[in-house]
Amino acid sequence: MSGQIQTVAERLAAILARPVGAADRARARLHVLDWAGCVSAGAFEPGAAEPRALAALEGAGPCRVVGGRRSGPQAAALANGPMGALLEMDDVDKRGLLHPGPVVMPATLAAAEAAGVADGNTFLDAVVRGYDAMIRVGRAAGPGHYRYFHATGTCGPFGAAAAAASLLGLSQLQTAWALANAGQQAAGLWQVRHEPVFTKALHDGRAAANGLAAAFLAREGYAGPLSHFEGPQGFFAALCDGADPETVVAAPDSPWAIHEVSFKPHAACRHAHAAIDAVLILRARAEGRALERLEVASYRDALTFCDKPDPHTLGEAKFSLQHAAAAAWIYGDANLERFTPLAIADPDLAALRGRVSVNEDVSATARYPARFGASAVAILRDGSRLEVEVPDAFGDPEWPVTPKDLDAKARTLMAWGGLTAARADRLCAACAGLGDTADVTELSAALPGSDA
């Protein structure tokens, strides 16, 4: 890039050009493993088959479509995006209020296979840069944006574009073009929450495909509007009430944002996780004594998204504080089995849902989104009252999961998706060895699907 750097897109491209270190790649491997588990399980869930069928219509190509036949890069990214998000177990940046994995991973994999790049470290570097771009924009967008827009959909194209640009070896100017043109295609509205549809997950696929396309176009010299972020009719002016574009490029030398991303141990919306953790602590303290009722309190957005006392669908159950809390108390976990039609109809679980109250905790709201906290009170039938406050959800940087936890989660998800133990071993080994003992072709081959 020649001359003085002027625009936010150019400055972000310069930030993304920094070197990626061994510790950053090690962290990225954990996110690759987490995504591999999520996509392996989600590939055969309702909402996955239709995007996969759309990819098949595009014809054969070099890129893995999980659970299907290989296709072209945009079709593969579009199909693979939803699969990593359908079970609501994808990673999350709490400050950005978005999920990088199911956008950045499909775009990076498709870019690598389309461009014939097999080197695992090149792949991991692209993941790190993609996460950083997506998270920087998401954190800058702010709560005014999140009120109406699904930030994974609107900010995801920047992550996909940055990852693909890194993998393709684009110049800083080309990367800035890719970021700008990716943002011109940003979309994803929260109206999807109000109807029983799978469109929320489709946002991830569209973000991945759009960002990927922007990078390939930039490689061919297709310029983008460099003032996209800060322009008077640009991204922040149009979509981000009260946000400051300069925050995208703040702290240019800070550690890569991937180190601050949270993992999700429970099969529910992240806004329900701290409440689940609180109930699990109370359950252990109760030592088998009978429960009369539960009182759960959390930040305002947790109630906005997850106050559903009588869920009827899988999606509603995953976005129900009442269901998640009741399941955690009855079963001692909030695993995938607790969000099936059988669990939703369980009369004991339904009865306890009716005895779970949810309220806003104003102190938790004040700390949000830097902290995803909740508190809970268990009123026992013997008259005892147990209370706990959980300032951070399990899986957040303040209460981290271990690599062993992530391996166990990934294997559980792979088994849910029908992989044998031997297939799971192969996939986990490809993720753990990426850039060392395994390359991109081995990772792709280990994912469910057909090369026919």
N, C-alpha and C positions, 0 to 999 in steps of 0.2 A: 504494500500500500504506500503510495507516494504522497508527499505533501502533508499538510496539517490534518489530523483527524478531527472532524467536525461533529458528525452525527452520533446519536446513541448506537445505531446499528454498527457503525464503523468501530466505535470504541468497545462495544461488546465483542466484536470479532477479534479485536486485539487482545482482550482479556482471555478469550478462549484459545488463543495461540500459545499460551503458557505451556511449559512442559508438564507432563503427567508423571508422577513418581511411582515407585514400587508399592508404597502403602496405599496410594490411590487405586492402583490396579487391584490390589488385594481386596479393597472394599468393593470395587465394581464386581468382582467375582461373586461376592455374596449376593449382590442384587441380580446378577445373571441367574444364580441358583434359585433365588426366590421367584423370579419371573418364570423360570422353567417349570417349577412346581405349579404355579398358578395357571400357566397356559396349558400344561398337560391335563390338569383337572377340568379347566374351563372349556377345553376343546369339544367336549361331549355333553355340555350343558345346554339347556334351552337358550336360544339366542346366538349360538355359535354356527349352526348349520347354514343359515341363510347367507351371511357374509362369505362363508366358504364356498357356497354354490355360486355366488357372484364371481368369486375369484376363478372358479372353474370355467365360467363363461368367457373369461379373457383369454383362455387357451394356455398351453404349456409354456413354461419358462424355467429359469434357473433357481427360483427362490422357494424355500420351504414354506408350505402352508400347513400349519399344524393340524394333524388329523385328516389331511387331504392330499391332493396331488400338487406338485410344484407348479408355480405360475410366474407371471411377471412381477417385478418389484412393487409397483403400486398396488396391484391386486393382493399380493401376499401381505403387505403391510396393513392394508385395509381389513383383511380377514383375520390376521393374527392379533390385531389390537383389541377387539372385544373379548377374545378368549382369555386374555390375562386379567380382565377386570370383572367378569361376570360373577365370580364367587365372592367379590368384595374382600379379597385377601391380598391385594396388591400393595406395594410399598407407598408411602405417603410423606410428603414434606408438609409439616403442620403449619409453618409460617406462610408457605405459598398456597396452602389449601388445595393441593393437587397431587396426582399420582404419576410419577415419572415413568416407572417401569413399563406399564402396558402401552406406552407411546414410544419411548426411546428404544426399547429392545427390538420391537418389530421393525422399526425403521433402520436400525443399525444392522440387523441380520439381513434384511432385504438389500440394503446398499452393498454389504460385503459380498453377498452371493451374486448380485447383478454385475458388480465390478470385478469379480474374481479375486477378492482379497481374502486370503485364508489366515493371515497372521493374527494370532489371538491377542497380542499386545496392542496391535492397531485397533482391533475391535474394542478392547477395554478402554483405550484412550478416547475413542469416540463416545462410548457410554458416559464416561466421566464428563466430557465436554457437553454432551447432550443434556445430562441432568443439570449441569450448572446453568446453561442458558434458560432452560424451562423454569427452573426454580428462581433465578434472578427476576425474570419477568413476572412470575406468579407472586412473588413477595412484593414486588413493586405495585402490582395491580390493586391490592388492598381490598378491604371489606366491601367497599362500594361496588366493585366489580363482582364479587362473589354473591352479592344479593340476587343477581339475575343470571349470571353466567357460570357454567361449569368450567372452572379454571383449567382442568385437565384438557378439555376440548379447545379452549381459547388460547391457552399458553403452550399446549403440547406441540403445536407445529414448530415453535421456536426450538424446542428440544430436539425434535426429529431432524430439523434442518441442520442444527449445529452438529449433531452426531454424524449425519450423512456427509456433511461438508468435511468434517475431520477425517472420516474414513476415506473419502475420495481425494484427500490432500489438496483441497481448494486453497487459494490464496485468501488473504484477509479481505480483500475487496469482494471476491466471489462469495465468501462466507457472509459478508454483510448483505449482499444481494439476496442470498438464499434466506437469511433471516427475515428480510423485508418482504419478500414474496410469500414466504410461509405465513407471515402475520396477516397478509392481505386475504388469506383464506381461513382465518381463525373463526370458529363458530362453536356453539354449544350452550343452549339455554336450559335453565333449571325447570322449565315447564315439564320436562320429562319426568320429574318426581311425582307428578300428580295423576299419572295414568300407568296402567300395568304393561309397560313396553320395555324393550331392551335398548332403546335409543341412547341412553346414557353411556353404555359400553361402546356403542357405535361411534360416539365422539372420539374415543381413543384411537380407533382404526382410521377414522378420517384425518385426525391430527397427524398420525404417523405417515399416512400416504401423502398428505399435502406437504409436510415438511421434507419428506424424501424427494418428492417431485421438484420442489424448489431448489434443492441442492444439485440435482442432476441438470436442471435447467441452467443454473448458475455456472456449472462446469462448461456449458456450451456457450457462455457469454450472455445469457439472458439476464439483463440488469433488473434490479429492483429499486423501489423508491427509498433512498437511504434515510430520508426523514420520516420513515414510517412510524416510529415510536413517538416522537415529540412534535410532529407536524400539527397544524391547526385542525386538520381533518384526519389525523392519524389515530393509532391504536389507543393511546391513553386519553386523548380528547374525546373520542367517541365512546369508549367502553369502560373507562376506569375513573369514575367520579371521585375527585379528590386525590388522585394518585400523582406522584411526581416521576416523570420519566428518568430523571437523574439517578434515582435509586436503583435502576437496572445496572448501572455501571459503578455504583459505590463500592468502596473497598476492593479495588481491582486486584490486589495482591493477597486477598484472604484465601484460606484453604478452600479447596474444591467443596462445593455444597453437598456433594454426595455423602460426605461423612456425617451430615446432620439429618439425613433422611431416616424416617421411622419404618420399622417392619410391623406387620399386623399378625399377631398370633391367633386372633379370634375371627370367626367367619361372619362378621357383621360390619356394618358401617363403622368407620373409625370414630365417629362421634359417639358411639356406644361403648367404646373399649374401656375407658376409664371407669365407667359405671359397672361394667362386667368385672373389672379387676377389684373394685370395691366390694361387690357382692361376694366374690370368691374369698376375699379375706374374711368377711363376716361369717360366711358359711363355715370356714375352718374354725373360727372362734366359737361358733355355736356348738360344736362338738356333738352334732346329731340331735340337738333339741329342736322341737317343733316350732315352725315359723307361723306367726300370725299375719304379719304384713311387712312390706319393704317400702322405704321412702328413699327415693333417689333424687339427687340434685346435681345439676351440671350447668355449663355455660349455655348462653341463649341459643347458639346455633345447634347445639345438641338436641334441644327441644324442637327447634324449627324443623330439623330434618328427621328426627327420630321419636317424636311423641305420637305413637300409634298404639293405642291400648288394645285394639282388636284387629290384628293383622289377618289377612285371608290368603295372601300370596307369598311366595318365597321372597320376592323383593320387599314387600311390606314387613315381613318378619325380620329381615336383615336390617331394616331401618326402624326398628321398634325397640326403644329402651325397655319397655315393659316386657316384651317377649325375651329379649336378651338377658335381662336381670332374672326373670323367672327360670329360664333355662339354666343359667349359671348356678342358681340356688339348688334346683332339683338334681341336676346331673353333675355339678362340679366342673363344668367346662362350657364353652360356647363354640364347639366344633361344628363341622359341616352337618353332622347328623341332626343338630338341634334346629336346623332351618329348612327342613324338608316338609312336604305336605303332611306326613305322618306326625311329625313333631308339632306342627301348627295345630293339628286337630286333637292332640293329646289332651284329654279332659283335665288331668292334673295340672298340666302346664297352663292350660287356658284358665283354670280356676285361680292359679297363683298370679297370672297376668292381671286379673281383676283386682288383686290386692297389692299392686305396685303403683305407687303414686310418683309422679315426676314433677319437679319444680326447678325454676332457675336458681342457681347459686350466683349471686351478683359478684362475689369475689372471684369466682372462677371465670365469669364473663370478663372481668377486668384484666385477668391474666391471659386470656385467649387472644390470638392464636399461638402466642409463644409457649403457652402451657395448655395441654388438653386434660383438664382435671375434672374430678367428680367427687361426690361424697355420698354415703349411704348410711341408712339407719335400719336395723333389723329389730322389729318388735316380736319377741318370742312369746309363745303361749303361756310360759311360766311367769310372765310379767317382766322378764329381763329386757333390757334395751342395749343393743350393741351399736356403736358408731365408728365410722372410719372416714378419713379423708385421703384421697389419692390425688396428689397434685399433678402427676404425669401418668400417662397410660404405659403399660408394659410394651416394650418395643421402641419407645422414644429414646433419644440419646441420654436423657436423664435416668432412664430405667431400661437399659439395653438388654436385648436378647443376645445369646451367645451363638457362635458359629454352629455349635452342636444343636442348639434349639432350631436354627434355620435348616439344618440338614434334616432334622426330624420332621419339621413342617413340610419341607419339600417332598420327602418320601411319603408322607401321609397324603399329600395332594396327588402325587403321581399314582398312588394306589387307588385313590378315588377316581382317577381318570382311566383306570384299567391297566396300568403298566404292571408287568410282573416285577418281582424283586430284582431279577437280573437286568431288566430294561432300566429300572430305576437306578441301579448301581452304575450302569453305563452312562446314563444322563448326568447323574451327580458327579461322576468322575470327569466327564467332559467339562462341566462347569468349574469344578475345583481346579482342574489342570489347564484351563484356558490360558494361553500365552506361555505355558511351560511345557506340559506333557501333552496338551491337546490344542488343536487349531479350530477354526470356524467350521471347517467341513465336518469334523468329528462332532462338534456341538449340534450342527444341523442334522446330521445323520442319526443322532441319539434321540431327537425329538420325535413324537408320534407323527406318522404321515407315510406317504407313499412316494417313491421316486418314479412310479410308472407314468 
